[in-house]
Every structure is written in C-alpha cells, then in structure tokens.
Amino acid sequence: MERDVTLQISGRSAAEIAASVRTLIERGELAPGEPLPPVRSLAETLGVNRNTAVAAYRQLTLAGMVVTRGRGGTHVADPSPVAQEGFAADSVLRDVATGNPDPDLIPDPSRALAKVAGRPVLYGEPVVDPGLERWAASWMRPDLAPTDVRLTITSGAADAVERLLAQALVRDDAVALEDPCFLTSIHTVRVGGYRAVPVPVDDEGMTVEGLRSALEQGVRAVVCTPRAQNPTGASLTERRARDLRAVLRAHPYVLVIEDDHFSMLSRRPFHSLIGPEHRRFALVRSVSKFLGPDMCLAVTASDPETADRLAMRLSPGTTWVSHLLQRLVLALVTDPEVVDGIETAGAHYADRNHAFAERLTALGVPTDAGDGLNLWVALPVPARDVSEQLMRRGWLARAGDAFALDEATDAPAARRLRLTVHDLAGHDADRLAADIAAAVRAAGGRLVAAGVG
C-alpha cells in the first residue's frame, strides 16, 4: 500500500507535492487515518531533496490535512467527531453514561436574577466584573504557588483551554494529555490540529514517568486534571503533585493548564503541579458542575504573559463574557444558601457513587469510587461486550475506550465502563448493579467471590 501511495503522489516543489496529496485526499483516494509514505522514500521516488518532502508534509500539517505521530509516521487526518458528554438522543434505554450533574441539585437562579440588573455595560469597559474579580481572587490565588497571577473570565473551561492552547501553540505542536482523557480535551486538541501525547493516569493522577516521557518528546503544553479526573475519578496526592513539580522544574516555559472542573464539589484536597518558579501556567475553574452546564463561565488564573495573550482573544464588545452572567454567578456563589446547597450536592455525589461501588463489589465486580460525577468500573472482559449486554437489559453505558488516547484493543481503558449513577437509588441502583454482574457473566467474564481480590 505504501508503494502504491508513493506512486500516486507527484510534484517537484513542496507546493506541488502538497497539492498532489491534497487532491488524493479530497478525491477519497487517501482515506482518513491512512499512512503517507516516509519522507525518505517519497523524496527518492520523486527525485527531490528530502527537505522538499519535509516542507510538503509541513504544509499539509498546517492545513490540517495530515497529522504526524512521531515514530508512528504521518497519516491522513481523521475528521470524524469525538464522542461528547450528555444524553443520548432518541434512545429508549436508561442512560447511565451522561456525565451530567443532577438537575435537582443545581441552584434555582430566579431569586438571584432579580439582583443582577443594573447599569448597562458599554464597549471599551473592563471585561471582568469588579465584584466577581474580587471574589474569584479569593477563590483562586491561595491555591497557586506563583505570586504574580492575573485573572481572566471565559465562557467555560473548554473555552479557556481552547484559547490557552491557541495563544501558545501552532498546528502539530505536541500536547500532553491524560490517558484516559476527558472527551472535550481530546476534541479540543484534535480540532486545533495539535498532536496529543498520552500520559497514563493511575490512582494518584498523572504519572511521573508518563509526564517525563512526554516532556522528552517535546510537548509545549500539559493539560492536567488535579481532582476528580474524568473519567477515572483520580485526584493528585500531595506526594504525586510534588514529584510532578520536580519533573517540571527543568521545563518552566512549558504551558501547564490545570482544569479543576469539580472544584467546589470535590471531596479531595487540591494539590497543584504548578511550582512557585513555573513561568507559563493557568488554573481553570468553571462553575458548570455546581451551577449548571448552561452557566457558561470559568475563571482562569495565569501568569501575566499568558493572561495578556488570553485577553487579546477576549476583546471588549466582541468575545467577552456577558456581565449579566458574571453578576449572576457572583450573586449565586456569595449566597450562603446556595453555597450550602453546593456542599450538599458534593456529599450526595460521593455518597451515591460509594454506595453503588459497594453494590458492584458485593456482586463480584470490585469497584472503588474516586471523586467526581462518575464511576470508573474495572471489568474482566472487554467493556464493549458488557455494554452490548447492558443494552439488551435496557441500559445505555459508555465503554472506556471512548476516553482512550491509546488505540490498542488491549489498552486498560478498553476494560472499563464509565457510569453516571448518582441519580439512581434503591431498586434502580440494585437492578443496574445486578445487570452489570449478569452482563459480565454473559460476556464470558468471571465474577470475584466476596472478600477475594
């Protein structure tokens, strides 16, 4: 196949070679994911300098037509969409894969809305509401070791991460992502044309050797979830955060983005991998998990240069976050009743997840509940086989390979289910747990006897 592709490509200059490859892609003669010839063999076949072939591939990479995978070579870009969070449309199955917070635990904004009306905000005014900025400073700065920190408001955490990467990177730059990874982060990196470098996650969060390897591969940014990692529920321990900071000490200009998405709901202490001397960093906290996904607002605390670059992408009057929304968020997070409700919600998610993990363990599917909205359930058989069995029993679950950067069929995530079960109790929770155990058996898996494993 490689020889056939090489023979189809023509041209003497980099522009001609790139145009030839692009034509083959547009005609469907090169399929998404298909490998392109190595630079050396392409140059030899076309009788051009190796640098000419390199330049052609670089043009295609910048155009988003191809992606490079280091030693894995250059491949036609795959435009297929990444799976997203949320309800499955038009499904008659009970959806336990949503990743959504409980709508009954999201505060009613009606009373707060009456407080936010006031003087209209005009073009050219500061993009951050002064009251929200004062509250956000007390929320963010104590958790960052660097002292020179500035605040920015964006339309949610995904918006913040996308803008942070865009102001620091160009297409084909390498980004370290947790593996398994939050679906939105995978989507953001793919759409931006960056190259994802997987960093394994264990029970203490991002691994030290994984981060070290990613830095050796030349990543220019690291995206990490310090608490309630999605999908695993892992949180950085104090020891792990310290060891990660030690690795990053030799790379102070690599942009480190911490997405503390669960923040006020988390049952775990916050430990940062951003050291006091790190020069490029951003801590992002959104309000979507405790005030609702439609409350599109996040606070970013970053170094001054990153803040300045981020601000350039949030020009007043065009892409700023509505001051009405900023005032509404401030009214809610400073309301003692709402704050108490957020604490109650955090305890609810933890209690429900722990209770369901105990149900599964008692039925022979040993499960530990991490932090966050979801459970990451280990299985003795491929998760897709179990999810198919669950569909026959009326449940829609999500197999772990959707979150994996490692595409190998035997990757650890391929034997995991991510479940959102905090809205199940009593009979419903018992039935799902029993159906999971039955699905494991039907897929050829063995259950673990109580007290074993």
VEXNU-605062 format. One line per 10 residues: number of its first residue (from 0); for each residue x, y, z of N, C-alpha, C. Coordinates in steps of 0.02 Angstrom, whole numbers, m for minus. Atoms other than C-alpha are relative to their C-alpha. Example, Ala and Ser with C-alpha at 12.3 -4.5 7.8 and 13.67 -1.06 7.14 Angstrom:
! VEXNU-605062
0 = 45,m59,0,615,m225,390,45,60,0 | m42,m59,m3,684,m53,357,m39,55,37
//
This chain:
! VEXNU-605062
0 = 42,m60,0,0,0,0,43,62,0 | m43,m59,m4,141,118,43,29,16,m68 | m29,m11,66,220,92,m130,m51,31,m46 | 53,m27,43,53,124,m217,m13,74,14 | 11,m70,m18,26,286,m121,57,43,m26 | m58,m38,23,202,344,m161,m4,13,m75 | 3,m7,73,175,313,m347,m56,48,m21 | 55,m46,18,13,415,m345,18,73,11 | m19,m69,m17,97,570,m273,49,26,m52 | m44,m31,51,180,689,m395,21,69,22
10 = m22,m68,m13,269,856,m398,75,4,9 | m71,m12,m9,442,933,m393,14,49,56 | m8,m48,m55,417,1075,m269,m44,m22,58 | 40,16,m59,346,1067,m94,m74,16,m12 | 69,m19,13,189,1159,m151,m34,m50,m47 | 29,48,47,162,1038,m296,m14,m67,33 | 9,63,m35,186,885,m187,m59,4,48 | 56,m9,m47,68,953,m54,m67,2,m37 | 62,m4,39,m63,994,m187,m20,m69,m26 | 15,67,24,m48,818,m256,m31,m43,55
20 = 27,38,m56,m77,739,m85,m70,24,17 | 66,m28,m16,m221,857,m52,m53,m23,m49 | 47,24,51,m304,807,m215,m20,m72,13 | 15,70,m14,m289,624,m171,m47,m7,61 | 43,1,m59,m369,658,m1,m71,22,m18 | 66,m27,17,m511,761,m74,m40,m47,m45 | 34,49,44,m549,627,m204,m17,m65,36 | 13,61,m38,m556,495,m68,47,m57,m16 | m48,52,16,m408,400,m139,49,m12,58 | m36,9,m64,m320,426,28,m52,7,55
30 = 52,1,m51,m434,380,173,24,28,66 | m20,m24,m67,m436,458,348,37,m54,39 | m40,47,m39,m304,376,456,52,m37,m41 | m47,37,42,m208,306,307,70,30,5 | m68,m27,m5,m19,321,322,26,26,m66 | m34,m25,59,80,425,200,71,m30,m3 | m67,28,5,249,368,134,50,37,45 | m53,m35,m38,401,405,243,33,53,m44 | m30,m55,37,488,565,192,57,m24,m45 | m58,23,39,644,475,134,m21,m37,m64
40 = 21,38,60,554,353,17,m37,44,m49 | 34,m45,46,443,490,m53,50,43,m38 | m51,m41,34,593,600,m91,38,m40,m52 | m36,41,48,683,457,m176,m42,m15,m61 | 44,16,56,533,410,m283,m10,61,m46 | 12,m60,39,503,590,m338,65,32,m26 | m64,m29,21,688,628,m360,10,71,25 | m8,m67,m29,683,779,m245,41,m4,64 | m37,m2,m64,782,835,m94,m47,m19,57 | 40,21,m58,723,762,71,m34,60,33
50 = 29,m60,m32,694,939,138,m62,24,m38 | 59,m19,39,570,969,m4,m60,m41,22 | 55,43,m24,466,820,52,m22,19,70 | 16,m23,m68,477,879,233,m42,62,m3 | 37,m62,6,416,1051,181,m71,m13,m25 | 67,17,26,270,973,85,m45,m27,56 | 38,28,m55,215,873,236,m16,54,52 | 13,m54,m48,232,1028,345,m58,43,m24 | 56,m39,27,115,1125,229,m66,m37,11 | 61,39,m10,m12,985,239,m20,m3,73
60 = 14,1,m72,3,979,428,m31,66,21 | 26,m65,m18,m26,1166,444,m71,11,m27 | 67,m5,29,m178,1149,332,m50,m47,33 | 44,46,m34,m247,1014,446,m19,m61,m42 | 15,57,43,m245,884,306,31,m64,26 | m34,59,m26,m122,766,391,21,13,72 | m25,m6,m68,m60,731,566,63,m43,6 | m60,39,m12,109,670,625,m4,m33,68 | 2,39,m62,130,538,759,69,m22,21 | m68,17,m21,315,545,794,26,m59,m40
70 = m26,60,33,389,375,756,m54,m38,m37 | 55,33,34,216,320,701,m12,26,m70 | 5,m25,68,237,423,542,m54,53,m9 | 48,m51,19,121,543,451,m62,m34,m29 | 62,32,20,m62,499,424,m50,53,m24 | 54,m44,21,m212,575,336,m43,15,62 | 39,m21,m59,m310,674,466,m69,m32,m2 | 66,30,m7,m469,594,530,m49,53,25 | 46,m53,m21,m611,722,534,m59,m26,40 | 58,27,m36,m732,604,624,m5,31,69
80 = 8,m34,m64,m805,684,780,17,m45,59 | m13,35,m62,m752,636,956,m66,m6,37 | 61,8,m42,m888,567,1070,m4,59,49 | 11,m56,m45,m964,703,1178,m41,m21,61 | 40,12,m60,m1040,711,1351,m73,16,m14 | 70,m19,4,m1228,720,1375,m45,m58,m15 | 49,52,12,m1387,624,1345,5,m27,m71 | 4,30,67,m1401,503,1200,m67,18,m31 | 62,m22,32,m1527,572,1078,m42,m60,m23 | 48,48,26,m1682,469,1039,11,m71,24
90 = m10,67,m26,m1634,322,1149,m57,m18,47 | 52,25,m46,m1766,218,1236,32,m33,61 | m36,32,m55,m1632,149,1353,9,49,58 | m16,m42,m58,m1600,213,1528,74,20,m5 | m67,m25,14,m1446,322,1503,39,8,64 | m44,m7,m57,m1310,296,1633,71,17,m24 | m63,m20,30,m1174,373,1526,4,75,m11 | 8,m70,19,m1221,557,1529,57,45,22 | m50,m46,m27,m1084,635,1637,m31,65,25 | 35,m62,m21,m1215,764,1689,m7,4,76
100 = 19,m8,m71,m1242,837,1863,m75,m12,7 | 70,11,m14,m1409,807,1947,m37,67,m5 | 35,m65,7,m1530,945,1889,m34,23,63 | 34,m19,m62,m1618,940,2057,49,32,50 | m50,m29,m46,m1454,993,2141,32,63,m28 | m24,m63,28,m1422,1142,2027,m42,56,29 | 38,m53,m33,m1472,1304,2116,m47,36,m49 | 48,m39,39,m1626,1396,2053,25,73,m2 | m27,m68,3,m1561,1564,1988,m53,55,2 | 54,m50,6,m1731,1651,1991,9,58,48
110 = m6,m54,m50,m1703,1747,2153,62,43,m14 | m62,m37,13,m1525,1795,2105,m7,45,m61 | 7,m40,62,m1580,1858,1933,m26,70,15 | 28,m65,m16,m1676,1999,2014,53,48,26 | m52,m42,m29,m1515,2063,2093,52,25,m51 | m56,m14,45,m1406,2072,1938,m12,57,m48 | 14,m56,45,m1495,2206,1838,32,64,28 | m32,m63,m22,m1409,2374,1844,22,40,m60 | m25,m43,53,m1312,2499,1741,25,m43,m58 | m24,39,57,m1283,2434,1564,76,9,m9
120 = m71,m1,14,m1104,2392,1517,10,16,m74 | m9,m25,68,m1038,2478,1360,67,m23,m28 | m63,18,32,m899,2446,1235,59,36,32 | m62,m31,m26,m724,2477,1299,8,m5,74 | m6,7,m73,m761,2442,1482,39,m63,17 | m37,61,m20,m661,2311,1580,m42,m62,m12 | 37,60,18,m708,2135,1528,m20,m41,61 | 15,38,m60,m713,2069,1706,m39,44,49 | 39,m36,m50,m847,2124,1829,42,8,64 | m43,m11,m58,m756,2203,1978,m19,m43,60
130 = 21,41,m57,m860,2111,2108,19,m73,m9 | m19,70,14,m832,1942,2025,76,m8,5 | m73,4,m2,m647,1979,2009,25,m4,72 | m20,3,m70,m632,2011,2197,m15,m68,30 | 17,66,m26,m724,1850,2238,46,m53,m29 | m41,50,34,m625,1750,2109,72,0,26 | m69,m3,m26,m459,1812,2178,6,m40,65 | m2,38,m63,m502,1739,2349,m10,m74,m12 | 12,70,18,m555,1576,2263,61,m33,m31 | m52,29,42,m404,1553,2151,71,8,30
140 = m70,m14,m16,m246,1635,2217,29,m42,57 | m30,40,m54,m224,1537,2380,23,m69,m22 | m18,68,22,m207,1375,2279,57,0,m51 | m55,m4,47,m65,1437,2167,63,23,35 | m63,m19,m31,117,1444,2220,29,64,m29 | m26,m63,26,170,1582,2098,m39,59,28 | 32,m58,m31,133,1754,2168,m27,50,m50 | 23,m49,51,113,1856,2008,m52,m34,m44 | 55,36,32,m58,1795,1950,m53,51,m22 | 54,m42,25,m192,1878,1844,m61,m43,m18
150 = 62,36,11,m374,1830,1818,m32,18,m67 | 37,m9,62,m473,1807,1658,m65,m39,5 | 64,35,1,m655,1759,1631,m14,m24,m71 | 15,28,66,m701,1642,1488,m69,m33,2 | 66,33,5,m858,1554,1426,7,m74,15 | m7,69,m20,m824,1394,1521,71,m25,m5 | m67,28,m3,m674,1282,1548,25,m21,m69 | m21,21,67,m672,1210,1371,22,60,m41 | m19,m61,35,m668,1387,1302,68,25,24 | m64,m22,m28,m524,1430,1419,57,m42,m27
160 = m54,44,23,m421,1277,1371,14,11,m74 | m9,m11,71,m451,1305,1185,39,65,m13 | m34,m65,11,m397,1488,1196,71,m2,27 | m67,5,m28,m248,1447,1307,47,m37,m47 | m41,37,47,m183,1318,1184,12,41,m64 | m6,m38,62,m217,1431,1034,49,58,6 | m45,m56,m7,m118,1576,1106,73,m22,10 | m68,24,m14,33,1465,1141,28,m47,m53 | m21,53,44,38,1334,1003,m17,13,m73 | 19,2,71,34,1307,816,m16,m72,m17
170 = 18,67,21,m31,1157,720,60,m47,4 | m48,55,m7,63,995,753,45,7,61 | m35,m1,m64,135,1056,918,m27,m56,44 | 18,56,m43,134,918,1047,m29,24,66 | 33,m16,m63,17,925,1198,m6,m63,41 | 7,57,m45,24,807,1347,m71,m1,27 | 68,10,m26,m149,740,1389,m2,m63,42 | 10,60,m41,m202,618,1523,m30,m56,m41 | 27,57,35,m240,444,1461,m22,m53,51 | 55,m24,40,m383,402,1478,m15,74,13
180 = 4,m73,1,m439,580,1444,m73,24,m4 | 64,m35,5,m587,698,1461,m17,9,m75 | 18,m1,71,m683,691,1295,9,69,m31 | m5,m67,27,m686,880,1273,73,18,m14 | m71,m15,11,m496,890,1290,25,m35,m64 | m18,35,62,m475,758,1154,m25,38,m60 | 31,m37,55,m593,855,1042,37,66,m12 | m34,m65,7,m506,1022,1076,68,m8,m33 | m66,10,29,m334,954,1034,m5,m22,m73 | 7,22,69,m395,867,878,m20,57,m46
190 = 23,m55,41,m487,1019,810,55,52,m9 | m54,m48,5,m338,1130,849,58,m24,m43 | m54,26,41,m225,1016,746,63,m14,39 | m58,15,m42,m110,980,893,10,m76,4 | m17,71,m5,m25,813,924,m4,m21,73 | 10,22,m69,m85,725,1081,53,m51,19 | m48,47,m28,49,638,1184,m31,m27,64 | 35,27,m58,m34,519,1308,45,m7,61 | m33,9,m64,17,522,1492,m46,m44,42 | 43,44,m38,m51,373,1590,m22,30,67
200 = 28,m22,m64,m160,405,1743,m9,m62,44 | 14,54,m48,m161,294,1898,m42,29,57 | 43,m21,m55,m249,309,2066,21,67,31 | m25,m63,m27,m141,460,2113,2,55,m52 | 1,m50,52,m168,553,1950,51,m11,m55 | m49,4,54,m50,591,1806,65,m31,26 | m60,34,m24,103,479,1819,64,39,m14 | m64,m36,6,279,546,1843,38,m22,m62 | m36,25,59,360,434,1712,m35,20,m64 | 37,m20,59,223,474,1590,12,73,m18
210 = m14,m70,12,248,661,1610,72,10,m23 | m70,m6,20,437,642,1598,9,m20,m73 | m5,22,70,419,545,1436,m30,50,m48 | 32,m50,43,300,675,1364,45,61,m9 | m45,m58,5,422,816,1404,60,m17,m44 | m56,20,43,562,717,1321,m20,m1,m73 | 25,0,69,452,708,1166,m14,71,m25 | 5,m69,22,446,898,1161,m68,32,5 | 66,m33,m7,270,940,1220,9,73,20 | m2,m71,m16,238,1126,1230,m54,20,50
220 = 53,m14,m49,86,1113,1343,m19,m66,34 | 24,57,m39,20,996,1478,m69,18,27 | 67,m11,m27,m165,982,1520,m13,m55,52 | 6,47,m55,m197,902,1689,m63,16,40 | 57,m8,m45,m349,874,1800,23,m18,70 | m27,15,m67,m290,890,1981,m46,m38,46 | 49,36,m42,m451,823,2057,m56,m28,m45 | 59,28,34,m595,711,2001,13,m9,m75 | m17,8,70,m508,665,1839,m55,m38,m36 | 52,31,40,m634,622,1706,32,m38,m58
230 = 53,39,m31,m661,477,1677,19,m38,64 | m22,47,m52,m558,392,1814,m20,18,70 | 15,m22,m68,m605,497,1966,63,9,42 | m62,m7,m38,m420,505,2017,13,73,18 | m22,m67,m22,m350,655,2113,73,m3,18 | m70,m3,m17,m171,708,2132,9,m3,76 | m19,0,m70,m99,660,2301,54,52,11 | m53,m49,m16,20,778,2390,67,m25,m26 | m64,28,22,165,661,2352,6,2,m76 | m3,1,73,121,643,2167,8,71,m28
240 = m6,m69,23,99,830,2144,71,26,10 | m69,m21,m13,269,860,2224,49,m30,m51 | m44,32,48,353,734,2110,m9,28,m71 | 12,m30,66,270,808,1955,31,70,m4 | m32,m66,m1,328,982,2005,75,m5,m9 | m72,10,7,504,915,2019,19,m13,m73 | m13,14,71,496,849,1840,m8,63,m41 | 13,m61,38,425,1014,1776,50,55,14 | m46,m54,m19,559,1116,1862,50,15,m55 | m48,m10,54,675,1091,1714,m34,26,m64
250 = 37,m21,59,538,1148,1593,m47,58,18 | 43,m53,m27,474,1314,1663,m43,36,m53 | 38,m36,52,411,1379,1494,m51,m44,m35 | 54,41,25,301,1230,1453,m64,23,33 | 64,m23,m27,122,1290,1473,m35,m56,37 | 36,49,m41,38,1194,1615,m70,26,14 | 70,m19,m10,m152,1201,1616,m31,m50,49 | 36,42,m48,m243,1133,1769,m75,15,m6 | 73,m6,7,m428,1103,1740,m33,m30,62 | 30,22,m64,m504,1094,1915,m76,4,m6
260 = 70,m7,20,m678,1065,1845,m49,m14,57 | 47,19,m53,m755,989,2003,5,46,61 | m15,m52,m50,m682,1121,2121,m43,m2,63 | 40,m9,m61,m818,1168,2248,m38,m63,20 | 34,63,m15,m896,994,2238,47,m54,24 | m48,53,m12,m736,897,2265,4,m18,74 | m10,25,m68,m712,789,2419,75,m8,15 | m72,10,m7,m521,790,2395,35,68,5 | m39,m62,m3,m391,922,2439,32,16,m67 | m30,m21,64,m318,1023,2296,76,0,7
270 = m73,0,3,m135,987,2254,20,19,m71 | m17,m27,65,m56,1083,2111,67,m26,m24 | m65,17,28,82,1030,1992,37,61,m26 | m31,m63,20,123,1214,1960,44,24,57 | m47,m21,m51,280,1258,2058,7,75,4 | m5,m73,m10,324,1432,2125,40,35,m54 | m42,m31,50,452,1462,1987,m24,m13,m71 | 23,15,68,349,1399,1840,m23,64,m35 | 10,m64,35,334,1534,1707,m63,2,m42 | 59,0,43,187,1480,1598,m50,m49,30
280 = 48,43,m35,33,1415,1688,m69,30,m2 | 69,m23,m6,m155,1426,1704,m40,m50,41 | 48,39,m39,m276,1361,1835,m70,21,m21 | 67,m15,26,m452,1348,1765,m52,m33,44 | 57,27,m39,m610,1328,1869,m65,26,m30 | 65,m20,26,m782,1328,1790,m53,m9,54 | 56,6,m48,m950,1338,1878,m52,m49,m25 | 51,39,33,m1040,1215,1764,m23,m60,40 | 20,59,m37,m1038,1065,1881,m45,16,58 | 42,m16,m58,m1118,1156,2028,m53,53,m13
290 = 53,m48,18,m1216,1298,1945,m36,m20,m64 | 34,26,59,m1263,1200,1788,40,11,m63 | m38,m5,63,m1188,1167,1615,m16,62,m42 | 18,m58,40,m1284,1313,1541,28,65,28 | m32,m59,m30,m1196,1434,1659,72,2,m25 | m64,6,35,m1052,1453,1537,49,54,24 | m49,m48,m27,m920,1539,1642,55,m39,36 | m57,28,m36,m746,1494,1703,48,55,17 | m52,m47,m21,m611,1587,1797,67,m33,m15 | m68,24,14,m431,1569,1738,49,45,36
300 = m54,m36,m33,m285,1619,1848,65,m21,m33 | m59,17,39,m124,1629,1749,56,50,11 | m56,m46,m2,46,1709,1733,m17,61,m43 | 18,m62,36,44,1889,1665,3,m5,m75 | m5,4,73,104,1847,1489,m56,m41,m29 | 55,41,24,m22,1708,1467,m66,38,7 | 62,m40,m9,m158,1822,1538,m6,53,m54 | 2,m51,52,m111,1959,1414,m20,m29,m67 | 16,33,64,m118,1839,1267,m72,m24,m1 | 69,23,m4,m282,1767,1328,m48,59,m6
310 = 43,m60,3,m354,1942,1349,m8,25,m72 | 5,m22,70,m315,1981,1167,m54,m38,m38 | 52,41,32,m437,1842,1121,m68,12,32 | 63,m16,m34,m572,1916,1234,m10,76,m2 | 3,m73,7,m585,2092,1165,m68,27,19 | 63,m29,m23,m718,2205,1242,m49,12,m58 | 51,m13,49,m880,2208,1146,m7,m54,m52 | 5,53,51,m847,2052,1042,m3,m69,32 | m2,68,m28,m797,1897,1140,4,m1,75 | 0,1,m73,m809,1949,1321,m59,m41,26
320 = 55,36,m32,m920,1853,1441,m49,51,28 | 52,m47,m21,m1084,1942,1475,6,20,73 | m2,m23,m69,m1079,2050,1631,m62,m21,39 | 59,26,m34,m1256,1995,1669,13,m70,26 | m17,67,m22,m1193,1817,1677,51,2,57 | m49,m7,m53,m1043,1870,1781,m32,20,66 | 34,m22,m62,m1155,1960,1905,m44,m55,29 | 42,55,m23,m1273,1812,1913,41,m52,37 | m44,47,m33,m1130,1694,1954,22,26,68 | m21,m29,m63,m1069,1813,2088,m56,m2,51
330 = 56,1,m46,m1242,1827,2164,m12,m70,28 | 12,69,m22,m1256,1637,2173,55,m24,46 | m54,28,m41,m1084,1595,2242,12,38,64 | m5,m37,m64,m1098,1727,2378,m63,m6,41 | 62,13,m37,m1271,1668,2433,13,m60,47 | m14,56,m46,m1248,1562,2592,m43,m61,m12 | 44,57,13,m1398,1455,2549,24,m41,m60 | m25,34,59,m1326,1415,2377,65,m37,16 | m64,32,m18,m1154,1378,2449,m13,m63,41 | 19,60,m39,m1234,1258,2575,m26,m54,m47
340 = 26,48,48,m1326,1176,2430,54,m33,m41 | m57,28,38,m1163,1152,2334,36,m52,43 | m32,48,m45,m1087,1067,2486,m43,m64,5 | 45,57,m3,m1240,955,2499,5,m42,m63 | m5,35,64,m1226,912,2314,64,m41,m3 | m63,36,1,m1043,864,2331,m3,m63,42 | 7,59,m44,m1084,747,2476,m46,m51,m32 | 48,45,33,m1230,674,2378,35,m42,m54 | m35,36,53,m1121,629,2227,47,m52,29 | m47,46,m31,m990,550,2338,m36,m59,32
350 = 36,53,m34,m1116,451,2441,m31,m50,m50 | 32,44,48,m1211,384,2290,52,m43,m37 | m51,38,36,m1051,333,2199,30,m54,45 | m27,50,m46,m980,246,2353,m50,m57,11 | 50,51,m11,m1144,155,2382,m5,m47,m60 | 5,42,59,m1151,94,2203,63,m43,m8 | m62,39,3,m968,40,2208,m4,m60,48 | 9,55,m48,m1010,m64,2362,m47,m53,m27 | 46,47,30,m1157,m144,2270,38,m45,m51 | m36,38,50,m1045,m195,2125,51,m47,31
360 = m50,41,m33,m908,m259,2239,m32,m62,32 | 35,56,m33,m1032,m366,2335,m23,m52,m51 | 24,45,53,m1090,m442,2169,57,m30,m40 | m56,31,34,m914,m488,2114,34,43,m52 | m34,m47,46,m862,m334,2015,34,53,44 | m33,m46,m47,m734,m249,2130,8,70,m29 | 1,m68,24,m752,m61,2113,18,48,56 | m17,m53,m46,m675,89,2200,m29,65,m27 | 28,m65,21,m762,258,2196,52,54,9 | m44,m58,m5,m650,404,2156,m40,62,15
370 = 36,m64,m9,m701,587,2158,m33,18,m66 | 31,m23,62,m819,666,2033,m71,m26,m9 | 69,18,14,m985,633,1950,m7,m73,m21 | 5,65,33,m942,461,1879,37,m54,38 | m38,58,m23,m880,286,1920,38,m29,m58 | m43,31,50,m738,202,1826,7,m73,21 | 9,69,m22,m778,17,1836,46,m47,m39 | m44,49,32,m645,m115,1800,m38,m65,m14 | 35,61,21,m705,m270,1707,50,m54,m18 | m45,55,20,m630,m442,1674,m4,m16,m74
380 = 11,12,72,m689,m435,1491,m5,68,m34 | 6,m64,35,m695,m301,1355,m65,37,17 | 58,m39,m21,m811,m160,1405,m53,4,m54 | 50,m4,53,m895,m153,1236,m46,m61,0 | 42,60,m5,m954,m332,1259,m50,7,57 | 45,m11,m56,m1027,m285,1428,m53,52,m16 | 49,m53,16,m1108,m126,1363,m53,m26,m49 | 50,29,45,m1192,m227,1224,m49,m43,39 | 45,40,m42,m1261,m347,1353,m46,44,42 | 42,m46,m39,m1323,m200,1457,m55,31,m43
390 = 51,m27,45,m1415,m129,1306,m59,m48,m4 | 53,50,3,m1514,m292,1298,m42,0,64 | 35,m4,m64,m1562,m261,1479,m28,69,14 | 33,m65,m6,m1619,m82,1449,44,57,23 | m45,m52,m24,m1463,17,1497,47,24,m55 | m49,m28,46,m1351,133,1397,60,22,40 | m62,m15,m36,m1174,133,1467,55,20,m49 | m54,m23,45,m1011,203,1398,63,m40,13 | m62,38,m5,m861,93,1363,59,46,6 | m56,m43,m15,m695,160,1422,44,17,m58
400 = m45,m16,56,m608,154,1253,m17,65,m34 | 17,m66,27,m702,312,1204,44,55,29 | m41,m49,m34,m589,404,1326,75,m12,m10 | m70,21,4,m426,319,1275,36,35,m57 | m44,m24,53,m284,400,1179,39,m59,m30 | m32,61,23,m200,230,1167,m54,m41,m37 | 51,31,41,m297,150,1023,5,m77,m1 | m7,72,m1,m237,m27,1060,m62,m33,30 | 60,33,m24,m380,m150,1084,9,m30,69 | m12,27,m67,m296,m217,1241,21,54,50
410 = m16,m55,m46,m271,m45,1320,m43,m7,62 | 39,8,m62,m328,m39,1503,m70,30,m4 | 66,m32,3,m471,80,1462,m52,m42,m36 | 46,43,38,m547,m50,1346,m37,m49,45 | 34,44,m48,m594,m150,1501,m29,41,58 | 31,m44,m49,m678,m7,1592,m67,25,m26 | 63,m35,14,m854,63,1599,1,65,39 | 11,m61,m38,m886,244,1645,m75,9,9 | 71,m3,m17,m1052,258,1734,m17,64,37 | 28,m56,m37,m1154,407,1793,m62,m26,36
420 = 53,36,m36,m1262,333,1931,m26,38,60 | 19,m36,m61,m1287,471,2060,m74,14,5 | 72,m11,m4,m1471,486,2013,m38,m66,10 | 31,64,m13,m1502,301,2049,0,m15,74 | 2,20,m70,m1558,238,2218,m48,m59,6 | 47,54,m14,m1647,90,2294,m3,m53,m55 | 11,54,49,m1722,m31,2167,39,12,m64 | m34,m14,63,m1649,56,2014,75,m15,5 | m71,12,m10,m1472,51,2084,14,m75,7 | m8,73,m8,m1493,m132,2137,m5,m35,m68
430 = 11,33,64,m1557,m178,1965,58,10,m48 | m57,m13,44,m1415,m93,1870,60,m40,22 | m57,38,m25,m1284,m173,1982,m7,m74,m18 | 11,70,17,m1362,m345,1957,7,m12,m75 | m5,8,72,m1374,m318,1770,73,5,m24 | m71,m2,18,m1190,m269,1760,34,m67,15 | m29,66,m17,m1141,m429,1851,m23,m53,m50 | 25,49,48,m1253,m529,1734,31,11,m69 | m31,m15,65,m1180,m439,1582,72,m24,m3 | m68,26,m3,m1004,m483,1638,0,m75,m11
440 = 4,72,9,m1053,m666,1651,m18,m18,m72 | 22,14,68,m1141,m662,1482,56,13,m50 | m56,m16,44,m984,m587,1404,60,m46,11 | m53,48,m11,m880,m731,1470,47,16,57 | m43,m20,m56,m808,m646,1624,m16,m37,63 | 10,33,m65,m786,m719,1797,m7,54,54 | 10,m45,m56,m851,m630,1950,46,m20,58 | m46,11,m56,m743,m613,2106,m42,m15,62 | 37,17,m60,m807,m700,2261,9,53,54 | m3,m51,m53,m845,m585,2408,61,m13,45
450 = m59,5,m43,m688,m549,2509,62,m22,m36 | m57,22,39,m573,m603,2367,19,55,m50 | m22,m47,51,m467,m491,2253,17,67,28
//
